[in-house]
Structure formats: structure tokens, C-alpha cells
Amino acid sequence: MKKLLMILPMVFLLCFTFSCQKAEEVAEEVGVKALSDEDVAAIKETIQAFVKADLEGDWDSFFATFTDDVVWMWPNQPATEGLQALKERPSWAPAVEKDISTIEIDGRDDLAYIRGSLSILLDFEGAVEEKVKFLMILRKQANKSWLISRFCWNSELPLPE
């Protein structure tokens, strides 16, 4: 009985130690790698290309920042699934101004996410200002570039009266 009472705290301590292991350490042990500096730089390049193409109304370059199976989740509307369906949406208006702020970039292996905010001035037969928060999921491609796979956003502006 004394041996059992001596062993139990040791077993508990051992279990506690492994359960408190950081997620990064566990990921490394199973072969999942954190994003490299090169990955983060490539992700930022994709976002810069996304913003630049939107500001210039260069829709070919804009759509080139997305995967073929992209899902764009609009506020107050059904999601648009697939790049072709996204291209066919009638409501694309060029941005007159666009200021994107990245709050967080993280991920593992070939999957990453960006959480941020966006202030945009659109030209819908007159200027329309929008402030949004967003979440993007990106996938690493065979050529080491990153493309937007999922895009979800919603407005920070109050609902109209």
C-alpha cells in the first residue's frame, strides 16, 4: 500500500507534465511545422496582391489570389463556393481606398489563417464606406505561394435604422 501511495503522485506528476506540453512542442513531435519566416512573407505578399488588384480593378490578378475551391462568406447572404461562382457574382465594385490591418497570422505546415480588420471605400455609383473584421484561411501551394481558401467577414458599422 505504501508503494502505491508513493507511485500515485509520481504518475500524476508525469501525466500532468505531458498534458501541459505546449501545442507547438506536440506539433513538432508529430512532424507538423510552424510557419517559417518565408511562409509569413509569402502570405503577406498574397494579401498585398489581393489589396493592390482590388484597388486597381485588376480582376484577373484579384481572383488569382484564391484557390479554385475558395469559399467567400458574405455577411447577410449565402456563401459563394468555388472560384468560378465567385467570378460570376455581379456585384464587384472597385475599391477607391483600402486599408488592411493584420492582427494575427498563424498556422502550421500548409494551412494558415489571418485575422484582421479592413477599412474600404467602394465605388457603388457613389462612395460607400465599410469597416469590417475578417478571417482568411490560406493554403500553401506546390510552388510555395499561399492562396486564400476561405474568406469570412462582417461589418463593424451599426445596422441602418
N, C-alpha and C positions, 0 to 999 in steps of 0.2 A: 504494500500500500504506500509506503514511504517513497519507493522508487517512482510510482505512478504520480504522486504529488510533486515530485521533483521534475519529472519529464513533462507534465502538462504545461507548466509555464514556459518551458523551452519550446514546445510545439506551438503554443500560442504566439510566442515572440517570433518564431520562424514564419508562421503564416502571416502575421501582421507585417513583417518586413517585406514579404513578397507582394502583399496586397497594396502596399503603399508605394510600390515601384512606380516611377514616373512613366507616363504614357510613351514618351519619347524612347525611354530605355526598353520598354516592352516592344515597341515598333522595331527598334534596331535588332533586338534578339530574334524576331521572326522575319527579318530581312526587308522591312519596309523603311525606306529612306526619307528623311525630311527634305524639304525643298532646298536646293542649293542656291547660292547667290546668283548663279547663271539662270536658274529657273525663275527666280523672283524678277530678275532683269527682263527676261523674255515675257513674263506675264505683264509687266509694266509696259513693254513695247506694244503688246496686243491692245492694251487699254488706250494707249496713246493713239494707235492707228484707228481704233474704234471712234474716239472723240474727233480726231482730225477728219476722218472720212465723213462723219456726220456734219461737221461744220462746213465742209466743202460741198456737201450734197453728192459726194462720190459714192454712189450706192453699191457699185461693184466692190470697191475696197471695204465699205462698211460691212457688207454681207460676207466678205472673205474672212472676217474675224470670228465667224461662227462655225460650229460643227454642222454636218449635214442633218444630225438628229436634234438640233437645238430645240429647246422649249422656252418660249418667251411668255412669262406670266404677267399679264396686264392687270392693273387694278380695275375692279368692277367689270371684268369681261372674262370670257373663257380664255384659256391658254392657247397659244398658237404653237402647234407641234410640227417641226420639220422646217428645214431651210427654205424649201420651195414655197410652203404655205406662208412663211414669214415674208418672203419677197413679194408675194401676191397681195399682201394687205394693202388696201387703198390709201391708208391714212399716213403715209410717211411724209413728214414735213421737215425741211432742213432746219437745223438749229442755227440761230443767229449768234448765240453765245452759249457756251457750255463750260461749266467749271466742275470738274470731278475731283472729289476728295476721297482718297483711300484711307480707311480707318484701320483695316486689318487685312493682311494677306497670309494665308497659311495653307498647308496641305501636305500630302505625302505621295511619293512615287509619281504617278501620272495624273493625279487629281488634286486640284487646288480650289480655294474659294477666295473671293474678295468681298469684303463688307465695306460699304462706303456711303457717301452722300453725293448728290448731284444737283446742281442748280442749272437750269436750262431755260433759254428764251427761244421759243419756237415761232416760226412764221406761218401761222394758220390764218391767212387772209387778215393779218394784223398780228401784232406780237402777243404771245401767250407765255407767261412766266410759270415755271413749275419748279418746285423744290421737292426732291424725293430722297428716300433712303433705298438702298438696293443691296441685293446679294447675287453675286455671279459665281457660277461654278465653271471652272475651266478644265480642259483635258489636254494633256501633253500629247503631241503628235509624233510620228516616227521621225520627222525632221527636226525634233527638239523644240518646235514652236508650240505655243499654247493657244487654244481656241476656246471661245465661250460656248459652253454646252447648255447651261441653264441661266436664265436671267429673270429675276423676280424683283419688282419694285412697287412701291406705293408712295403716294403723296404725303408730304408733311404739311401741306396747306389745309386749312379748315374747309369743311364741306360748304358749298354755297347755301345761302339761306333759302 
